[in-house]
Amino acid sequence: MPVKPNISFENLEVAFASKSDAELRKMYLIFATLNNNLISDLGIGLANLAFKLKLPVKGIMKKTMFGHFCGGETIAESIQACKHLATYGVHSILDLSVEGKGDEESFDQTCEEIYQTMVESAKTDYMPFGVFKTTGLGDFHIMEKIQAGEKLTSEEEQAFAKMKGRVDKLCKAAHDLGLKILVDAEESWFQNVIDDLAYEAMEKYNRERCVVYNTYQMYRHDSLERLKKAHQVALDKGYLLGAKPVRGAYMEKERERAQELGYTDPIQPNKAATDRDYDAAIKYCVENGVYLVCATHNEKSSLQLTELMNLHALEPKSDRVFFSQLYGMSDVISFNLAKAGYHVVKYVPYGPVEKVMPYLTRRAAENTSIAGQSSREFEQIKREMRRRKSGK
């Protein structure tokens, strides 16, 4: 049985080893802003307005919010950020975080850009995954109609065939380039169609090794059963299931729509139920041979997974398990796990500053709403600054 590693998410020296004193001071200012809801909302609102008015704020954003939460504006810029993380044993996933125009031309462009991230990733040993949102590759209205059982027009059928072709192109590229690829989760009213596309790709490419991973939002009360059912189908059909459980990101929108249209709310009754199902999903994956990307900023869930791996004799570097966090967040988890020898990958968003503003707006909102996420990060930064000042 492997030796249980001594992991502490209190080790701030390891967590912030990649940051100079100047970078730490900049982080302090960013999280001090995020920790104040009023100032955070005002700052993001003003930045969005400035871009609309074409005011020269790009430089300021690159030195503040954008610079902290994004790798760069281009693939080449972002690879430098990934290379820096790799020196500390933290690997990366290049994540195009630009919302397209929603037409066939923009879907083709997005597909090609993601393909290029994978080509560049395959040249390194520190960028093992590709990732895509299916709504970046095709019209979500079509998926909505399919899930609702509505008949497509011939034009819509052609558009859906193109969407399927783009999904297959990226999954095949991951297979051929020796990478893995994550299919992000989206809204429940067309998630079944995304699931089906992911499972089709798994049946094709997850035979010898796990290439394609589907995402499960555990704030949905049916996700644990969906994961278990998907695993049973994979066993029956003879392919490997790749799963990325997340707590989730569309809760308010989901609740509002369910109430508005009068169907059963798909969301868990409370956070405790989400946490329970998240940890149950992690446990199920480890115990049943599911290939796992544990995407969480929750220290307790991360620690529990290391204990589960130890219990089931999975080495820290087992290809069965990856831990994942967002770039610029939860470095106490990422860097301490990497130091202990675990597979850790950071989602590294990139894209032109003005086009990444929706992503940054979501980050600001999440940091202020997720059980004091920004407060925790802010406190850790302050403690590390005090530690460095005292010379301990």
Wavefront OBJ file of the C-alpha trace (Angstrom):
o trace
v 0.000 0.000 0.000
v 1.403 3.455 -0.870
v 2.610 5.694 1.936
v 0.035 8.323 2.850
v 1.518 11.710 1.906
v 1.619 14.463 4.472
v -0.533 17.159 2.841
v -1.483 20.421 4.469
v -3.471 23.119 2.721
v -2.140 25.456 5.416
v 1.332 25.516 3.826
v 1.293 29.011 2.351
v 5.013 29.000 1.543
v 4.379 26.222 -1.000
v 1.076 27.744 -2.178
v 2.636 31.095 -3.064
v 6.125 29.925 -4.038
v 5.510 31.003 -7.647
v 4.680 34.598 -6.616
v 7.227 37.362 -6.079
v 6.600 39.936 -3.346
v 5.364 42.391 -5.996
v 2.966 39.779 -7.453
v 1.687 38.992 -3.965
v 0.976 42.687 -3.350
v -0.931 42.812 -6.643
v -2.961 39.760 -5.586
v -3.684 41.526 -2.304
v -5.208 44.492 -4.155
v -7.248 42.254 -6.510
v -8.747 40.154 -3.715
v -9.268 43.185 -1.482
v -11.464 44.506 -4.312
v -13.247 41.181 -4.863
v -13.850 40.876 -1.140
v -15.950 44.050 -1.248
v -19.144 43.275 -3.197
v -19.983 46.903 -3.892
v -16.520 47.866 -5.170
v -16.199 44.591 -7.111
v -19.540 45.068 -8.907
v -18.769 48.724 -9.583
v -15.280 47.954 -10.940
v -16.499 45.219 -13.308
v -19.408 47.416 -14.429
v -17.087 50.315 -15.203
v -14.656 48.048 -17.075
v -17.482 46.654 -19.230
v -18.713 50.175 -19.919
v -15.206 51.364 -20.792
v -14.834 48.596 -23.398
v -18.214 49.493 -24.913
v -17.124 53.131 -25.151
v -13.765 52.002 -26.577
v -11.815 53.691 -23.780
v -8.148 52.627 -23.334
v -8.527 50.324 -20.311
v -6.945 47.168 -21.730
v -3.559 47.926 -20.133
v -5.111 48.363 -16.681
v -7.121 45.118 -17.027
v -4.030 43.163 -18.148
v -2.209 44.308 -15.021
v -5.107 43.526 -12.687
v -8.106 41.159 -13.030
v -7.274 39.827 -16.492
v -3.616 39.321 -15.640
v -4.491 37.368 -12.520
v -7.294 35.124 -13.800
v -6.206 34.647 -17.460
v -3.059 33.272 -19.068
v -2.951 35.834 -21.875
v -4.710 37.067 -24.978
v -3.263 34.416 -27.310
v -2.186 30.772 -27.202
v 1.499 31.822 -27.338
v 1.130 34.287 -24.432
v -0.746 31.729 -22.351
v 1.824 28.993 -22.898
v 4.323 31.197 -21.044
v 1.990 31.198 -18.025
v 1.610 27.409 -18.339
v 5.367 26.938 -18.553
v 5.778 28.952 -15.340
v 3.212 26.769 -13.527
v 4.977 23.642 -14.772
v 8.183 24.587 -12.934
v 6.181 23.949 -9.735
v 4.682 20.664 -10.968
v 1.289 22.219 -11.801
v 0.038 21.360 -15.290
v -2.385 23.374 -17.418
v -5.410 23.235 -19.708
v -5.651 26.032 -22.274
v -9.258 27.215 -22.150
v -10.568 29.552 -24.866
v -12.904 31.792 -22.850
v -14.466 33.832 -25.632
v -18.178 33.814 -26.387
v -18.654 33.611 -30.168
v -21.287 35.298 -32.318
v -23.373 32.126 -32.533
v -23.252 31.660 -36.307
v -21.720 28.843 -38.371
v -18.631 30.890 -39.190
v -17.895 31.610 -35.513
v -18.496 27.918 -34.627
v -15.885 26.921 -37.233
v -13.456 29.540 -35.933
v -13.896 28.377 -32.337
v -13.379 24.747 -33.339
v -10.195 25.636 -35.226
v -8.839 27.730 -32.335
v -9.450 24.900 -29.821
v -7.840 22.459 -32.235
v -4.760 24.723 -32.299
v -4.607 24.753 -28.484
v -4.423 20.970 -28.643
v -1.732 20.925 -31.316
v 0.368 23.258 -29.135
v -0.443 21.295 -25.966
v 0.765 18.070 -27.559
v 4.219 19.631 -28.047
v 4.624 19.882 -24.259
v 4.577 17.472 -21.343
v 2.710 19.906 -19.086
v -0.573 20.487 -20.961
v -2.296 17.055 -20.974
v -5.896 18.148 -21.727
v -8.001 20.004 -24.246
v -11.424 21.396 -23.326
v -14.530 22.713 -25.077
v -18.043 23.971 -24.453
v -20.460 22.407 -26.937
v -22.315 25.746 -27.253
v -19.108 27.146 -28.764
v -19.410 24.570 -31.559
v -23.105 24.792 -32.433
v -26.446 26.477 -31.812
v -27.856 25.609 -28.380
v -31.397 26.258 -29.673
v -31.070 23.142 -31.823
v -29.958 21.053 -28.838
v -32.877 22.484 -26.878
v -35.320 21.351 -29.573
v -33.785 17.866 -29.716
v -34.035 17.414 -25.938
v -37.643 18.657 -25.986
v -38.456 16.069 -28.683
v -39.273 18.680 -31.303
v -38.703 17.955 -34.996
v -35.795 19.791 -36.628
v -36.019 21.544 -39.961
v -33.697 20.226 -42.693
v -31.507 23.316 -42.164
v -31.307 22.587 -38.433
v -30.461 18.947 -39.123
v -27.560 20.074 -41.307
v -26.385 22.505 -38.620
v -26.552 19.754 -35.963
v -24.565 17.404 -38.216
v -21.875 20.111 -38.457
v -21.882 20.496 -34.678
v -21.400 16.740 -34.272
v -18.570 16.914 -36.810
v -16.798 19.630 -34.804
v -17.165 17.670 -31.553
v -15.756 14.582 -33.272
v -12.875 16.561 -34.789
v -11.727 17.733 -31.341
v -12.186 14.354 -29.631
v -10.351 12.576 -32.475
v -7.557 15.151 -32.250
v -7.172 14.428 -28.525
v -7.006 10.717 -29.296
v -4.521 11.096 -32.147
v -2.304 13.621 -30.344
v -2.068 11.565 -27.144
v -4.084 14.065 -25.096
v -7.294 13.932 -23.056
v -10.290 16.229 -23.567
v -12.968 17.615 -21.241
v -16.540 18.256 -22.380
v -17.872 21.086 -20.207
v -21.360 20.869 -18.678
v -24.029 23.426 -19.547
v -27.711 24.141 -18.869
v -29.991 21.211 -17.972
v -32.487 21.881 -20.773
v -29.993 20.714 -23.398
v -27.431 18.835 -21.264
v -28.818 15.422 -22.334
v -27.774 16.164 -25.918
v -24.258 17.121 -24.759
v -24.112 13.902 -22.714
v -25.060 11.843 -25.772
v -22.354 13.519 -27.880
v -19.787 12.876 -25.135
v -20.760 9.210 -24.798
v -20.646 8.690 -28.570
v -17.107 10.061 -28.526
v -16.162 7.855 -25.561
v -17.463 4.767 -27.326
v -15.205 5.659 -30.248
v -12.048 6.896 -28.524
v -12.038 5.542 -24.924
v -11.199 1.950 -25.811
v -7.480 1.611 -25.016
v -7.166 4.648 -22.738
v -9.424 7.354 -21.334
v -9.472 10.275 -23.767
v -12.913 11.940 -23.418
v -14.331 13.113 -20.061
v -17.900 14.293 -19.488
v -18.768 16.862 -16.802
v -21.390 16.348 -14.082
v -22.817 19.327 -12.173
v -23.530 17.968 -8.724
v -25.886 20.813 -7.781
v -28.392 18.881 -9.887
v -30.117 16.288 -7.727
v -30.049 13.693 -10.538
v -26.333 13.936 -11.381
v -25.082 11.143 -9.139
v -27.532 8.696 -10.720
v -26.663 9.990 -14.206
v -22.985 9.316 -13.500
v -23.670 5.783 -12.222
v -25.928 4.996 -15.183
v -23.297 6.301 -17.633
v -20.721 4.027 -16.017
v -22.976 0.989 -16.358
v -23.514 1.768 -20.066
v -19.738 2.145 -20.522
v -19.167 -1.250 -18.889
v -21.824 -2.856 -21.081
v -20.381 -1.349 -24.268
v -16.746 -1.926 -23.337
v -15.303 1.572 -23.098
v -13.776 3.631 -20.269
v -15.821 6.368 -18.595
v -14.120 9.686 -17.965
v -15.898 11.907 -15.428
v -15.310 15.446 -14.192
v -17.646 16.156 -11.263
v -18.082 19.862 -10.455
v -20.377 21.549 -7.994
v -21.769 23.713 -10.816
v -22.215 27.189 -12.259
v -25.766 27.845 -13.507
v -27.856 27.459 -10.371
v -29.780 30.754 -10.323
v -30.603 30.558 -14.038
v -31.798 26.946 -13.594
v -34.077 27.805 -10.668
v -35.593 30.833 -12.413
v -36.358 28.880 -15.595
v -37.938 25.972 -13.704
v -40.166 28.385 -11.806
v -41.058 30.382 -14.919
v -41.974 27.338 -17.031
v -43.491 25.349 -14.181
v -41.383 22.181 -14.196
v -39.633 20.426 -11.301
v -36.602 22.355 -10.072
v -33.519 20.280 -11.052
v -31.393 21.867 -8.313
v -30.453 20.353 -4.943
v -32.429 21.683 -1.944
v -29.264 23.113 -0.318
v -25.474 23.258 -0.480
v -25.105 20.363 1.977
v -26.897 18.077 -0.521
v -24.579 19.259 -3.311
v -21.516 18.604 -1.132
v -22.844 15.163 -0.175
v -23.404 14.129 -3.806
v -20.089 15.636 -4.921
v -18.137 13.572 -2.407
v -20.261 10.501 -3.227
v -19.419 10.937 -6.926
v -15.691 11.132 -6.154
v -15.943 8.007 -3.991
v -17.922 6.139 -6.669
v -15.318 6.960 -9.337
v -12.371 5.792 -7.236
v -14.103 2.593 -6.095
v -15.428 1.623 -9.537
v -12.575 2.335 -11.932
v -13.984 5.539 -13.444
v -11.308 7.918 -14.741
v -11.619 11.076 -12.698
v -10.903 14.793 -12.906
v -11.758 16.202 -9.487
v -12.552 19.833 -10.288
v -13.046 21.692 -7.028
v -11.861 24.603 -4.899
v -13.055 22.742 -1.810
v -10.166 21.739 0.459
v -12.164 19.055 2.297
v -13.179 17.266 -0.932
v -9.586 17.408 -2.218
v -8.199 15.967 1.021
v -10.848 13.226 1.075
v -9.807 12.197 -2.431
v -6.156 11.810 -1.408
v -7.337 9.570 1.451
v -9.540 7.530 -0.901
v -6.629 7.073 -3.318
v -4.458 5.878 -0.455
v -7.178 3.500 0.752
v -7.542 1.973 -2.735
v -3.781 1.790 -3.404
v -3.821 4.424 -6.150
v -0.438 6.115 -6.435
v -0.460 9.958 -6.482
v 0.688 9.851 -10.127
v -1.971 7.334 -11.166
v -3.420 8.205 -14.564
v -6.853 7.487 -13.069
v -7.027 10.731 -11.071
v -6.394 14.424 -11.773
v -7.145 17.361 -9.469
v -8.225 20.607 -11.133
v -8.642 24.272 -10.163
v -8.960 27.565 -12.024
v -5.934 29.717 -12.793
v -5.548 32.435 -10.166
v -7.627 30.605 -7.568
v -7.066 28.045 -4.784
v -3.295 27.902 -5.116
v -3.162 26.414 -1.617
v -4.790 23.300 -3.080
v -3.042 23.185 -6.459
v 0.537 23.813 -5.361
v 0.443 21.690 -2.202
v -1.035 18.714 -4.087
v 1.537 19.105 -6.873
v 4.340 19.298 -4.280
v 3.041 16.022 -2.796
v 3.287 14.383 -6.239
v -0.345 14.403 -7.425
v -1.557 15.183 -10.943
v -2.816 18.781 -10.795
v -4.126 20.801 -13.746
v -5.145 24.446 -13.814
v -7.763 25.700 -16.276
v -5.929 28.624 -17.928
v -8.495 30.871 -19.672
v -7.312 33.066 -22.514
v -8.610 35.390 -25.236
v -8.675 39.092 -26.161
v -9.223 41.155 -22.998
v -12.495 42.739 -24.134
v -13.900 39.353 -25.205
v -13.007 37.665 -21.910
v -14.969 40.202 -19.841
v -18.013 37.862 -19.475
v -15.661 35.240 -17.972
v -14.100 37.790 -15.594
v -17.548 39.032 -14.589
v -18.500 35.449 -13.636
v -15.255 35.020 -11.667
v -15.955 38.191 -9.702
v -19.527 37.067 -8.993
v -18.441 33.571 -7.944
v -15.670 34.836 -5.696
v -18.115 36.977 -3.782
v -20.858 34.326 -3.608
v -19.222 30.927 -3.078
v -19.109 30.520 0.707
v -16.622 33.330 1.166
v -14.191 32.208 -1.560
v -12.642 35.669 -1.922
v -12.437 36.065 1.873
v -10.485 32.804 2.168
v -8.130 33.742 -0.658
v -7.686 37.246 0.788
v -6.903 35.918 4.278
v -4.331 33.483 2.863
v -2.607 36.275 0.919
v -2.469 38.473 4.033
v -1.028 35.615 6.100
v 1.653 34.908 3.485
v 2.604 38.600 3.362
v 2.965 38.583 7.165
v 5.001 35.367 7.018
v 7.424 36.839 4.477
v 7.720 40.061 6.459
v 8.602 38.157 9.617
v 11.160 36.122 7.669
v 9.837 32.766 8.923
l 1 2 3 4 5 6 7 8 9 10 11 12 13 14 15 16 17 18 19 20 21 22 23 24 25 26 27 28 29 30 31 32 33 34 35 36 37 38 39 40 41 42 43 44 45 46 47 48 49 50 51 52 53 54 55 56 57 58 59 60 61 62 63 64 65 66 67 68 69 70 71 72 73 74 75 76 77 78 79 80 81 82 83 84 85 86 87 88 89 90 91 92 93 94 95 96 97 98 99 100 101 102 103 104 105 106 107 108 109 110 111 112 113 114 115 116 117 118 119 120 121 122 123 124 125 126 127 128 129 130 131 132 133 134 135 136 137 138 139 140 141 142 143 144 145 146 147 148 149 150 151 152 153 154 155 156 157 158 159 160 161 162 163 164 165 166 167 168 169 170 171 172 173 174 175 176 177 178 179 180 181 182 183 184 185 186 187 188 189 190 191 192 193 194 195 196 197 198 199 200 201 202 203 204 205 206 207 208 209 210 211 212 213 214 215 216 217 218 219 220 221 222 223 224 225 226 227 228 229 230 231 232 233 234 235 236 237 238 239 240 241 242 243 244 245 246 247 248 249 250 251 252 253 254 255 256 257 258 259 260 261 262 263 264 265 266 267 268 269 270 271 272 273 274 275 276 277 278 279 280 281 282 283 284 285 286 287 288 289 290 291 292 293 294 295 296 297 298 299 300 301 302 303 304 305 306 307 308 309 310 311 312 313 314 315 316 317 318 319 320 321 322 323 324 325 326 327 328 329 330 331 332 333 334 335 336 337 338 339 340 341 342 343 344 345 346 347 348 349 350 351 352 353 354 355 356 357 358 359 360 361 362 363 364 365 366 367 368 369 370 371 372 373 374 375 376 377 378 379 380 381 382 383 384 385 386 387 388 389 390 391 392
